[in-house]
């Protein structure tokens, strides 16, 4: 079982302000597979502030605009009627 007792905020593991924990179960088997700390509004605010301040620091890849008509899928479905 994996047990986390801290949150990863701004690249560092920090102790939560909240108390308690949440059990994490495998969705397929319902087996207990881990435990994570229970957060508080203070923890959420700290993580959100970090996320807001990091905007613009990390380069985001630019995606080129894609024309639907030029995609291979568009050419194979041209002329088809999708209504029944």
Residue, then its C-alpha position, 0 to 999 in steps of 0.5 A: x500500500x502506498x501512503x502519502x503524508x504530504x502534498x507536492x506544492x511548488x515542487x516541494x513536499x509540504x505537510x498538510x494543514x488539514x487533518x485526517x486522510x482519505x483511503x484510495x481504492x482500486x476501482x476494479x477490485x475495490x482493494x485498498x491501495x493507498x492513503x492520501x492526506x486530507x486537505x483543508x481550504x488552506x491547502x487548496x489556497x496554497x496550491x492554487x496560489x502556486x498554480x497562478x504564480x507559475x503561469x507564464x513560467x513554463x513554456x507551453x507548446x504551441x499547436x498549429x491550427x488544423x483545418x478539418x477539411x485537410x485532415x485524412x479523416x475528413x476526406x474519407x468521410x466527405x459526402x457521407x450523411x450522418x443522419x439516419 
